[in-house]
Every structure is written in C-alpha cells, then in structure tokens.
C-alpha cells in the first residue's frame, strides 16, 4: 500500500529508493526477518493456506521454531490479489539455504531471500 501511495507523488526510481531504504531500516531494527524462505504464490487464500499448512506439518516447522505466513499482495489498485507464502525464523543464511534445498529435493518451490 505504501508503494501505491508513493507512486502518486514520486517517480518510479524515487519510490524504489524509498521503499528499499525503509525495508533496510526495518531489517536493521529487527522489525523484519533477515532470512526468509519464499515459497511462491497462490491465486486464492484457501490454496495458499492449504499449502502453508502442508509445509508446516510435513517439515514440522513448529518444532524447529519456524513460522509459515500467508500474505495477500495486490500489484495495482483494483487488481486481483495473490497470496505469498513465506517461512520465517531462520537464524542463519546456511539454515535457510538448507531448508530450501530440502524443499527443492521434494519438488517444491523455495527461494532463499537474505535481507539487510
């Protein structure tokens, strides 16, 4: 939503620069996870939640301190939302990459995202 509002007054480059700055600040302050496993998108909340529940159960995420989240994303005003599935709670980049490698071996989508 911040991006949509910023686009009303700023150029695309300024919007990107501002959003990148604020994202870096949230990571620095610990308000945003530094290591995230991006499991892709689904077109409905139900499908996304089903996949998130499957990953949570199959890989026993609760037992290892990881949390799976589903977040709606809208690209433009009036657009159809997609639902992003992420896993957070990794302490190190190595554990994030190992988790994604495990999912990929099981033919699942997983992109290791290291912020900061």
N, C-alpha and C positions, 0 to 999 in steps of 0.2 A: 504494500500500500504506500510505503514511503517513496518507492520509485515512481509510482503513478503520480503522486502529488508533486514530486520534484520535477518531473517532465513538463509540468505546466509552466514553470518559470526558467528552467535551465536547459542548456544544450545536452545532448546525449553524453558527450565526454565529461561534462561537469557532473551529471547525475552519477555516472560510473565512478568518478573520482570520489565524490561524497559518500556513496554507498560503501565503497571499498574502505575508506577511512573509518567510517563508523563500525563496520564489521571488524576491522582490526582492533578498534578500541574495545569492543565487546569481548573479543577473544582475550585481549590483554588483561581486562578486568575479571576474567573468569565467568562472564555472563553468557558466553557461547562456548560450546565444546570445541576443543582444538582438533580432536581426531574424530572423524565421522565416517561411517560406512554408508554410502548412498546405495540403496537397493533398488533404485529406479522409481517409476511412476505407474499408477493405475488410473483408469478413467473414472472409476467410481469409488466412493468412500468405503463401500462394502467390500469391494475386491481388494482394496489396499489394506483394510483392517484384517481381512482373511489371510492375506499373505504375511502381514506383520505377525499375526497370531501363530501362523505356521512356523515362521522363523524363530519366534520366541520359544515355542515348545520344542521344536526339532533340535535346536542348538542350546537349550537350557540357559537362555540368556539371564534369567533371574538369578540363577545360581552363581554366575560369574560376574555379577554386578553391571551388566549391560542392559540398556533400555532401548526398546524399539518405539519409534514415533511415526505417526502419520500426520502430515501437514498439507492442508489444501493450498494450492497455488493458482493464481489467475494471472495470465500474461497481460491481458488488456481489459479495460472496462467493458463489462457485458460479456466477457469471454467465458468459455466453459472451463471450470476448474479441473485441474489434475491433482492427484494426491501423491505426494512424495513420501517414500518410506525410507527412514534412516535409523541407524543404530548408533547410540552414543554411550559414553562411559569408558572409553579406552584410555589407558594411562600413558601408553607409548605408541609411536608410529609402528613399531615392529608388531605389536599385538593386533593393531588394526589391519595391517597387511596380511598377517597370518589368518585372521578371521575371514577376510575377503578371499584369500587363496582357498580356504576350506569351502566357502560357498561356491566359488567358481568350479571346483572339482565336482560339486554336486549339480553343475549346470545351472547355477543361479547367478543373477546379475549382482555385482557388488563392485563399487568404485571407492577406493580409499581416498578420502579427502582430508588433507592436512592443512589446517588453517594457521593463521599467525604469521 
